[in-house]
Every structure is written in C-alpha cells, then in structure tokens.
Amino acid sequence: MKESMLKLKFKIGEVSQILDIPMDTLRYYDKIGLLSPRERNVNKYRYYDLEQFDSLITIRMLRALDVSIEQITKLLSDDHLVEIRQLLSDKKKDIEHKLTYLRHLSQKLDVWGEQLQRFEETDVIELVRTNPCWVLLTDSIMESDDHRLGNKIQERVRQIKAHQEWLAFSHIISVVSKDNLLSGHYHHYLNNGILSTFPMEDEDGTFLKLEPRYCARKYVVIGRDGYAELDAHYDQMKRFIDKRGLEIAGNSLEINLYNQYANHYIEINIPVAEKQ
C-alpha cells in the first residue's frame, strides 16, 4: 500500500474553503502584494504552500482588530516585534475602553426603559435621591441676546474628547432658578444645556458634575408647543413639597428624555430639603 504524503501546496479554492476566506479577498491580497501564492503553473493556477496558512491566519486576526492593510503590510515586513507588541497593547486599551462604553450603555438602556415606563404614571410625584450626572450649561437659548450662542455651543461640543460616548448618553435640559420656581415664573429659564450620565471628569471643566441630591420628581408628557402645560405640574409639585414639610432647595432641572413629532416626554426634578 502506498503511504499517503503530506500535502504541501493548495489551490486558491482549497485555501478559501479551509480558512473560510473569500477567493476575492485572496486575489486582492495577491494584487496588492500583501500575500501572493508561492507558485503559479503554466495553466496560471495559483498554489499556496502550508507555511502561508500561518500568514493568512495572522492577517485575518489583524483585520479582525481593524488594522489597516497598509499597516499589516508594514508589520509583516518588519524583522522585529516592537511595533506588533505596541499595536496589541494599544488595541487592548481600545477594547477596554469600548467595554466600559458598552457597560455604561447597557446600564443607560435599563434606566431609560424604566424612565419611559414611568410616563404611564404621570400623576405620581415621588421623593428620590438622584444619581450623579454631568451637565454642560449655556445661557438660556430662548432668552439670550447673543446671536452667536448656537455657534459657541457647537464649538464647545466639538472640543469634547469623549464626543461619541457623550452623545449616546445625553439629554437636552432646561434649568429654572429657585427664585422663579418660588414666584411661579416657570418659563424664565436660567440655563439650557446638555446632561450626560456618562462620567465626564476628564473634560477640563467643560462639564459640571451634579452630585446626588434629594428631589421631588415627576414625569410629564406635553404637546410639541405645550410648555404652558408645565405650570400645573409645577404647582402640583410645589404643593407636594410643602405638604411633606419640605422646601425647595435649588434650581429645578427639566430633562427632555424623549421626543416624538407631537409630544415631549420630560422628567422634572426639584431639589428639596427639610424646612429650617
């Protein structure tokens, strides 16, 4: 019986099937000189040798790490491990950052789902201790005389390092001062801004951290142009606060949690403390 011999060269179709790499991809690697078959016969068949399987697996791993073709070509041409070790270290940091982002996003989705559920109980007012959050405050857009305010806000947003992470965790906010709350002027806003539940301590003072505090909270649904409807809700919240022997202890925060074409879904938080 003739002994079977180890196969040492493979056609492009065989390589494609064994390594699950499309033939078009292999042809492209050949065309750009990233990895060419070691042998072509007179019939122009491409043959890869067994050693090139390792190279293709390495290329596939690096592509899975989102390494560019140009950088892979450079790495494979090096005769040392300095750059690949640095690359792996950098990619490890990127992955850890993405995992942190995804963990925060998962938590945000849980909280957001619970918040949207509360809009089925818009008559309920509750006392809560808020979670820490970070706000970027601007002058009131509706009351400012600065015609360049919008451009200034855009410039501040562009300077934020964690731009994409922040956008995924942000809500538009409006701030009503304590004095205006007490006097019933609920639509004279002290500030507008953006609230992020993603930690933003590294933004060089761009964001103000709001520490946990006790608040009266109400979830409110209003029409697109129905901000006057908020008056009754604020009056109701003030009666709730007074009835429990509490007093308003700071500026209220209107958080726009969700917008439809016809409706705004708003969470109102009024800081409270025991009456002196």
Number of C-alpha atoms within 10 A of each C-alpha: 3 4 5 6 6 7 8 10 18 19 15 20 15 14 22 16 11 11 12 10 16 14 15 11 11 19 16 14 17 14 11 12 11 19 19 18 20 12 14 13 8 6 6 8 12 19 20 20 16 14 11 16 15 11 14 18 13 14 21 15 12 19 13 9 15 10 15 11 15 10 13 17 15 13 18 16 10 12 7 10 11 10 12 17 11 11 17 13 11 11 15 13 12 13 12 11 12 13 12 12 17 13 11 18 17 12 13 16 12 11 12 15 11 11 17 16 11 16 17 12 12 13 12 13 17 14 16 15 14 16 11 14 18 21 21 20 19 17 17 19 17 12 12 14 10 11 9 9 15 11 10 13 15 10 11 11 17 11 11 16 13 15 11 10 18 21 14 15 18 19 18 17 21 24 23 22 20 19 13 16 20 13 9 14 14 21 17 16 19 21 20 22 18 21 26 21 20 20 17 21 12 11 13 10 10 17 20 16 18 13 11 12 15 16 23 23 22 24 25 22 19 15 15 13 10 12 13 12 13 17 14 10 18 18 15 14 21 19 12 17 23 14 10 10 12 18 19 21 16 17 18 26 22 22 21 19 17 16 13 9 7 10 14 19 19 24 22 23 24 26 23 22 16 12 11 6
